[in-house]
Amino acid sequence: MATTLLLLSDTHLPVRAKALQPQVWRLVEEADVVIHAGDWVEVALLDELEARAARVVGVAGNNDGPELHRRLGEVAHVEVEGVRIAVVHETGAAAGRERRVDERFGAASSAPRDVLVFGHSHIPWDSVTPGGLRLLNPGSPTDRRRQPVGTVMTALADAGALRQVTLEPTPR
């Protein structure tokens, strides 16, 4: 049975936007699991996601206060349909990222993962490290920075594989 995932990061509410777009809320309600890679800013969004989503997995980011850090922590590990997923906010500079995350989350680590969802840069990213770890950054639905529009990602977890990873534009 396939499980639908929605990947979010860097929502920065209510600093960068007053609310998530209706399109994003529709994706939240359609997803089986919502994964948020940090920089929520206020705990109200976490509360609303938990009320509206079937399941929420999240971490706190560098712009999140003590309550979000207490409730979420800085690293999350979850297995969905046999896909081992880690979630963090920051992975450091793009240069050397693949080596660093392979060491921390890849096959040779103490808790190997198949996928690492991260945020911080607001720049969408989809790559595979030399060790086979898939790296996904959904960008930001509310603060596009140098991107043409804001973004989130959707995916299907099915039988130990991540399929149909799609970058979804979230215009305002």
C-alpha positions in Angstrom: 0.0 0.0 0.0 1.5 3.4 -1.0 1.7 6.2 1.5 1.5 9.8 0.3 4.0 12.2 1.7 4.1 16.0 1.8 7.5 17.6 2.4 7.6 21.1 3.8 10.3 23.4 5.2 11.0 27.0 6.1 7.4 28.1 6.4 8.4 31.1 8.6 4.9 31.9 9.8 3.8 34.6 10.4 7.1 36.4 9.5 7.4 35.6 5.8 3.6 35.1 5.3 0.5 35.4 7.4 -0.7 31.8 6.5 0.0 28.9 4.2 -1.7 29.0 0.9 -5.0 27.1 0.4 -3.2 24.8 -2.1 -0.7 23.8 0.6 -3.5 23.1 3.1 -5.2 20.9 0.4 -1.9 18.9 0.1 -1.7 18.7 3.9 -5.2 17.2 4.1 -4.5 14.8 1.2 -1.2 13.5 2.6 -0.9 10.4 4.8 2.3 11.9 6.4 3.4 15.5 6.5 7.2 16.0 7.0 8.4 19.5 8.1 12.1 20.2 8.1 12.1 23.2 10.4 11.9 26.9 10.6 8.2 27.0 11.6 8.9 30.2 13.7 5.7 30.0 15.8 4.2 26.9 17.5 0.8 27.7 16.1 1.5 26.2 12.7 2.6 22.9 14.4 -0.6 22.8 16.3 -2.7 23.5 13.2 -0.8 20.9 11.2 -1.3 18.3 13.9 -5.0 19.1 13.9 -5.4 18.9 10.1 -2.9 16.3 9.0 -3.2 12.5 9.4 0.4 12.4 10.8 3.1 15.0 11.3 6.9 14.4 11.5 8.9 17.5 12.1 12.1 19.1 13.5 13.0 22.5 14.8 15.2 24.8 12.9 17.5 27.7 13.6 14.6 30.3 13.7 12.5 28.2 16.1 12.1 28.9 19.7 12.5 26.7 22.8 8.9 25.3 22.7 9.4 24.0 19.1 12.8 22.6 20.0 11.3 20.9 23.1 8.4 19.4 21.2 10.2 18.4 18.1 14.0 18.1 18.6 16.5 18.7 15.9 16.6 15.3 14.2 13.7 12.9 13.5 13.8 9.3 12.2 10.8 7.6 10.7 10.1 4.6 8.6 7.2 4.8 6.1 6.4 1.7 4.0 9.9 0.4 4.4 11.6 3.8 3.5 13.9 4.9 6.2 13.7 8.7 6.5 15.8 11.2 8.5 14.7 14.8 8.9 17.0 17.7 9.9 16.9 21.4 9.3 20.5 22.2 8.4 23.1 20.2 6.5 25.7 23.0 6.2 27.2 24.4 3.0 26.3 22.7 -0.4 30.1 22.1 -0.9 30.8 18.8 0.9 27.2 18.2 1.8 27.0 14.7 0.2 30.1 13.5 2.1 28.9 14.9 5.4 25.4 13.5 5.3 26.6 10.1 4.0 28.8 9.9 7.1 25.9 10.9 9.4 22.9 9.2 7.8 24.2 6.9 5.0 24.8 3.2 4.9 27.9 3.3 7.1 26.3 5.3 9.9 24.9 3.8 13.1 21.3 4.4 11.9 21.4 4.2 8.1 18.6 6.0 6.2 17.4 5.8 2.6 16.2 9.5 2.5 17.3 12.7 4.2 14.8 15.6 4.2 16.3 18.9 5.0 15.7 22.6 4.7 17.3 25.9 5.7 18.4 27.2 2.2 14.8 27.6 0.8 16.3 26.1 -2.4 14.8 22.9 -3.7 17.2 20.0 -3.9 16.9 16.4 -5.1 20.1 14.3 -5.4 21.6 11.0 -4.4 24.9 10.8 -2.6 27.7 8.4 -3.7 26.6 6.2 -0.8 23.0 6.0 -2.1 21.3 8.4 0.3 18.6 10.5 -1.4 18.7 14.1 -0.4 15.5 16.2 -0.6 14.9 19.8 0.2 11.4 21.0 -0.6 12.3 24.7 -0.6 9.8 27.0 1.1 6.2 27.6 0.3 6.2 31.1 1.7 9.7 32.6 1.2 11.0 31.8 -2.3 14.2 33.7 -2.0 16.0 33.3 -5.4 13.4 30.9 -6.8 10.6 31.9 -9.2 7.9 30.7 -6.8 7.6 29.0 -3.4 7.7 25.2 -3.4 6.9 22.0 -1.5 7.4 18.4 -2.5 5.1 15.4 -2.7 6.1 11.7 -2.9 4.9 8.2 -2.5 6.5 5.7 -0.2 5.8 2.2 -1.4 7.4 -1.2 -0.8 10.7 0.2 0.5 11.1 2.8 -2.3 10.3 6.5 -2.7 8.4 7.1 -5.9 6.9 10.0 -7.8 8.9 12.8 -6.0 7.4 16.0 -7.4 8.3 19.6 -6.8 5.1 21.5 -6.4 5.0 25.3 -7.0 3.1 27.3 -4.4 2.5 30.7 -5.9 1.0 33.4 -3.6 
